[in-house]
Amino acid sequence: MSPRRLYLDNAATSFPKAPGVTDAMVRYANELGASAGRGAYREAVETAALMSECRRRLNKLFNGENPNHFVFALNCSDALNLAIKGLIDTRATGHAIYTHI
């Protein structure tokens, strides 16, 4: 019997995927492949609709004010940088506190 796997890197790779996620990813890669909002062709319009639906569902799940308040980022580091840069006024004096992490 092989040892039980204890997976602690979920934030980096989201493994294992929830049911349906891999199918959706494969469908996007094989059938859509378009960036939302980058064109008026069918695949781009469908991708934009999927993103809008995802935002709507997240808004409902988190009882948000507006689905458009949800922002998708490449990864956690990218999301943190977007948030930090949005909070810090570079024209003001002050400082930011951070850790080595």
Secondary structure, 3 states (H helix, E strand, C coil): CCCCCCCCCHHHHCCCCCCCHHHHHHHHHHHHCCCCCCCCCHHHHHHHHHHHHHHHHHHHHCCCCCHHHCCCCCCHHHHHHHHHHHHCCCCCCCCCCCCCC
